[in-house]
Amino acid sequence: MQKVRGILIGRMQPVHNGHMQVIKQILEEVDEIIIGIGSAQLSHESKDPFTAGERVVMMSQALAEMNVDPSRYYIIPMQDINFNAIWPSHVKMLTPPFSIVYSGNSLVKQLFSEEGYEVKQPPLYDRLHLSGTEVRRRILEDENWQELVPKATAEVIEEIDGVERMKQLSIREISDI
């Protein structure tokens, strides 16, 4: 029997509880999930403060924290190519075969639908609070961001001095205006 494999691509800047709830839900529908760490080439910017490697560690440790069997997922960094018409082929080149694309992004849904893939909108959990934008805002405002992320994410951010990095990036970007 062939395994059903789905793919979810996101920037994961940083990995937060909303990502983990979506992944948990997807794993109820598929045998395996490919987690694409999107915009892998971006880091050290206010909107994209963490490297692809740091996000891979956040995700793999958060999945371990949730006791997800490692044989059920693949974590693959994916660089943007800024050439929409061939982006699905780029993704296929980087990943194991998949049959279902999970995305809330209208462009991603359109591109993969045109390629004949089944596309599903993943559920959004408490999107007001569970978003990378909100986590990053709280970090910069010295508010409780840890409640929005898995313990593993908080530990990685602490290990790399990510709060200080984000504050320095924020200062630098303001001074560049």
C-alpha positions in Angstrom: 0.0 0.0 0.0 1.4 3.4 -1.0 1.9 6.0 1.7 0.0 9.2 1.5 2.4 12.1 1.9 1.5 15.7 2.3 3.6 18.9 2.2 3.3 22.1 4.3 5.6 25.0 3.5 6.1 28.0 5.8 8.7 30.4 6.8 8.5 29.3 10.5 10.0 32.6 11.8 9.9 31.2 14.4 8.3 27.8 14.9 5.2 28.4 17.1 2.3 26.5 18.6 0.0 27.2 15.6 2.5 25.4 13.3 2.6 22.5 15.7 -1.2 22.3 15.9 -1.5 22.3 12.1 1.2 19.6 11.7 -0.6 17.5 14.3 -3.9 17.8 12.3 -2.2 17.0 9.0 -0.6 13.9 10.5 -4.1 12.6 11.2 -4.8 12.8 7.5 -1.5 11.5 6.0 1.1 8.9 6.7 4.0 11.3 6.3 4.5 15.0 6.1 7.1 17.1 4.4 7.7 20.3 6.3 9.3 22.9 4.0 11.2 25.6 5.7 10.4 28.4 3.3 12.6 31.4 2.4 15.6 29.4 3.6 18.0 32.0 2.2 16.6 34.7 4.4 17.9 35.5 7.9 19.1 38.3 10.1 16.2 40.6 9.1 13.3 41.8 11.3 10.7 39.7 9.4 13.1 36.8 9.0 15.5 36.8 12.0 16.4 33.1 12.1 18.5 31.0 9.7 17.1 27.9 8.0 19.3 25.7 10.2 18.0 27.3 13.3 14.4 26.8 12.1 15.2 23.2 11.3 16.5 22.6 14.8 13.4 24.4 16.3 11.1 22.2 14.2 12.8 18.9 14.8 13.1 19.5 18.5 9.5 20.7 18.7 8.3 17.5 16.9 10.4 15.4 19.3 8.7 17.3 22.2 5.3 16.3 20.7 6.6 12.7 20.5 6.1 12.6 16.7 7.7 9.5 15.2 10.7 10.8 13.1 9.9 8.3 10.4 6.7 10.3 9.7 8.3 13.6 8.7 10.9 15.2 6.6 12.2 18.8 7.2 13.6 20.4 4.1 14.9 24.0 3.7 13.6 25.6 0.6 15.0 28.7 -1.0 12.8 31.1 -2.8 13.4 31.3 -6.6 11.0 34.2 -7.4 9.8 32.5 -10.6 6.3 31.5 -9.8 5.6 29.4 -12.9 8.4 26.9 -12.1 8.2 27.0 -8.3 6.2 23.8 -8.0 8.9 22.0 -10.1 11.5 23.5 -7.8 9.7 22.2 -4.7 9.3 18.7 -6.3 13.0 18.6 -7.1 13.8 19.2 -3.4 11.4 16.7 -1.8 10.2 13.2 -1.7 7.0 12.6 -3.8 3.8 14.0 -2.3 0.1 14.0 -3.3 -1.4 16.7 -1.0 -0.4 20.3 -0.6 -1.4 22.1 2.6 -1.4 25.9 2.3 -3.3 29.0 3.2 -1.4 31.0 0.7 -3.5 31.7 -2.4 -0.6 31.8 -4.8 0.8 28.4 -3.6 -2.7 26.9 -3.8 -3.1 28.2 -7.4 0.3 27.1 -8.6 -0.1 23.5 -7.2 -3.7 23.2 -8.3 -2.6 24.1 -11.9 -0.1 21.2 -11.5 -2.9 18.8 -10.7 -2.2 18.4 -6.9 -4.9 18.1 -4.3 -4.7 21.3 -2.3 -6.1 21.7 1.2 -6.4 24.7 3.4 -4.9 23.8 6.8 -6.9 24.8 9.9 -5.8 28.1 11.5 -5.6 28.0 15.3 -6.0 31.3 17.2 -4.4 33.2 14.3 -4.6 36.4 16.3 -2.0 35.2 18.8 -0.4 32.2 17.0 1.5 33.9 14.3 5.2 34.5 13.7 4.4 38.2 13.5 2.9 38.2 17.0 5.8 36.2 18.4 8.3 38.6 16.9 6.3 41.6 18.1 6.2 40.2 21.7 9.9 39.5 21.6 10.7 43.1 20.6 8.2 44.5 23.2 9.5 42.3 26.1 6.1 40.6 26.4 5.5 36.9 27.1 6.3 35.3 23.7 7.3 32.0 25.3 3.6 31.0 25.8 3.2 31.1 22.0 6.0 28.7 21.1 7.0 25.1 21.9 9.6 24.8 24.7 12.1 23.7 22.1 11.7 26.9 20.1 12.2 29.0 23.2 15.3 27.0 24.1 16.8 27.4 20.6 16.1 31.2 20.6 17.8 31.4 24.0 20.8 29.3 22.9 21.5 31.5 19.9 20.7 34.8 21.8 17.9 35.3 19.4 16.1 38.0 21.5 19.2 40.2 21.4 19.7 39.5 17.7 16.1 40.6 17.0 16.5 43.8 19.0 19.8 44.6 17.3 18.2 44.0 13.9 15.3 46.2 14.8 17.6 49.0 15.8 19.7 48.6 12.7 16.7 48.7 10.4 15.3 51.8 12.1 18.7 53.6 11.7 18.9 52.6 8.0 15.7 54.5 7.2 
